[in-house]
Amino acid sequence: MRSIDQELKAIRQQGLWRKLSPQPRCGADAHNFASNDYLGLAQHPALTEAFHEGLKIHGHGAAASRLVCGTSAAHVQLEAAIADLKSTKRALTFSSGYATAMGIIPALLDKNDFIIVDKLSHACLIDAAKLSGATLRVFPHNHLGKLENLLESIRAKHGSEPRILIATESVFSMDGDVCPLREIVDLKNRFDAWLLLDEAHGFGVLGANGAGLAEELGLQSQIDLQMGTLSKAAGLSGGFVAASSSFIDLLINRARSFIYSTAPPPALAHAGCFAVNLIRSTKGQQLRHRLQQNIALLTDQKTPIIPHILGSNKKALAASEKLSQAGFLVPAIRFPTVPRNTARLRISLSAVHSESAIIDLKKHLSTL
């Protein structure tokens, strides 16, 4: 058999070695520029109080899967709050964003169907596509012409019977750019396809109420499946999908990561409902405004993810270490998280970062 030690040695030699290390959290240390806690809610005192309240009301664990006896009033209330924010009939929550994708795609598609995915989509979408057994097609990042060609080819060769699912992110997690959503919606309508939009990094950040890019562009009613997570701007953990009643009913009956997982703690769902309502409140709007102010100190884009691409693993690791010595947590991001030869620093801004910390970081970045 192949040696595990030799495999580990190869990982080290390629500059791809990773390890777990306790790190300061955004807000606890103003120099943490790695967190996805975009609004600073992970340590918001009102959210902490809501979690404690949930524990008092519901206890610690759900003790069963949702379809056995694990569904609590808190789960139902959270899903109703998400659906209302997303302007959909219903929503369904999962234990994580990854579990959400792994539940949705195999539940909707089989070997007779097709899934078309943006090349830079998150690994959860790619893994779920492979698990589904559907024919997987990948289009170059945000390349509308190639997407159109793929859709046209599939319909020309296979007719109207197969299901076609387009999967992409609203805000791409490693580059911080956004998808051409309006044009993708037009294409999916022309070719009778479904669209799964992963709003993981748009939820809480974009839109008047923080619902994401789809809300910002007024397209929520045009998107079949709006996926997201509570582990980033919402400051907690868990995933969700917002869709029509028919989609949700099918997922309840077919999504294996939902059916065969113990329900997330009801106290977490209780806190999640509070977080969703806070995101759409006046306080949430104020936090988004503060986040945009912080973003403007470092870049002219509108999302809080700023890549500093260095190319080689060695350069990215060295730059990360140099920033660490200066008091900044900005980890090196390498293959397979990003394509080969595009190793980078992924800078992530939050509403709770101080202006002085951002300006200081900008000065240090200019020396790399």
PyMOL commands that set and color helices and strands:
alter all, ss='L'
color gray80, all
select helices_A, chain A and resi 4-13+41-43+45-58+66-70+73-86+97-108+123-132+144-158+181-190+213-216+220-222+245-254+256-259+266-279+282-298+313-325+355-365
alter helices_A, ss='H'
color red, helices_A
select strands_A, chain A and resi 90-94+114-118+135-139+164-169+194-198+225-229+239-243+305-311+332-333+343-348
alter strands_A, ss='S'
color yellow, strands_A
deselect
rebuild
show_as cartoon
